[in-house]
Amino acid sequence: MTRTPRWVGVCLQIVAWFSLVSALAGMVGLTVGGGMGLPGEWLEGSVFDSYFWPGVILGVVVGGGQVLALAAQYRRLALAPGLHAAAGLVMMIWIFVEIAVMLVWSPLHGIYFVAGLVQVVLAVLALGAWPRPFLTRA
């Protein structure tokens, strides 16, 4: 089994911390901050009548996934790369669902979707899926 290069672990930590801090800031802004000035019309047709519960879900689900991945990585648990992959997927799904519910797109959606995608790719590399030359024979 090959050892994961240090830079992969460092990059996973950076992306996970970025996503965690963003999710917690979003949770505070949506719950305590009264929706951060987002128009209430964006929630029309959804099951939510305010931004409170989406904020709670953002903090608990998206942020919680990042906390689990970081805790496993700091404890050097073997399941850390899998948790990072799951946390990145949760981030991408959150963004996809948010766009589908609100029918609004912001450059922030692109940034957070890419953050989730980068986390998944790094996690897959940490799991051992290293690229090989494409034209070599097996």
N, C-alpha and C positions, 0 to 999 in steps of 0.2 A: 504494500500500500504506500502510495506517495504522500509525502507530507505537504500540507497546504502552505503555499508561500505566505510569509508574514504580511505582505502588502494586501492580500485578499482579506485577511482578518481585519486589518486596519481599515480598509475601505468599507467592509461590512459594518464596522462600528460607526464610522462616520455617517453612512447612509441611515443606519438605524437610529442614531441619536438625532439626526436632522428630522427624520419622520416622527420620532417620539415627541420632540419639542414642538414641532408643528401641530401634531394632533392635540397635545395638551393646551397649547395656545388657542387652537381652534375651539376646543371644548370650553375653555374659560370665556372666550369671546362670544360663543353662541349661547351659553347658559347664563352666565353672570353679566356679560356685556350686552345682553338684549339683541343678539343676532348680528352684531358688528355692523349695523346699518344696512344689512341685506334686505331687499324689498320682500315683504310678506307675500306678494303675488307669485313669487317663485315657488312657493309651497302649494299653490292652488292645485287641486286635483290629486294631492298626495294625502297620506294618512296623518300628516302633521299639521297642526294649526299654529305652531310657533317653531322657532329654531332650538328650543330647549332640548327636546329628545334627540334630534339629530346630533346636537353637541355632546350629549351624554354617550350616545353610541360611538361617535368619533373618538372620544377619549378612552372609553372602555375597550372597544373592539380593536380599533386601529392602533391606539396607543398601547393597549394591553398586549397586543401581539408583539410589538417592538420591545416592550419590557421583558417579555418571556424570552425572546431571541437574545437580547443583550445579557440577561441573567445567565442563560445557558452558556453563552460564549465566555463570559467572565469566569464561570465555574469550570470551563473547559470540558463541558459535557459533549458527548458524541452527537447528541441530537441538535446541537446548535445550528449547523448549516440547514437542517430541515426546518427548524423554527424560523430561520431567516427567510427561507424560501416561502414559507406560509405567510409570514408577516408582509413580505413584498406583494404576494398575491392578494392579500386582504386589502392592501393599499390600492392596488390597481382596480379591484372590484369596487371598493368604496368610491373611487373617482368615476368609474363607469356608471354606477347606480346613481350617484349624485347628478351627473349630467342627464341621465335618463329621466330622473324625477323632476329636476328643475328646468330642463330644456334650455339651459344657459351654459355657455362655455367661457372660461377665463384662461388666460395664460398660466395661472396657478394650477389649473387642472393638468395641463401638460407637464409642468414641473413635477408635480406629485406623482403623476402616472409614470414618468420616466424614473423617478426615484424608486418606485416600487419595482419597475422593470430591472433597473440596475441591481437592486438588492437580490432579485431572483437569479439573475445571471451570475452574480458573485457567489451566491449560495450554491448554485449548480457547479461552479468551478471548485468551490470548497469541498463539494461532495466527490470530486475526482473526475469530472468530465472535462479533462484538459484537451484542447484542440490539438489535432495531429495534422501533419501535412495531408492535404486533401487528395493528392494524386498518388500516394503510396499504396502498395498492395498489402492487404491484411495477411 
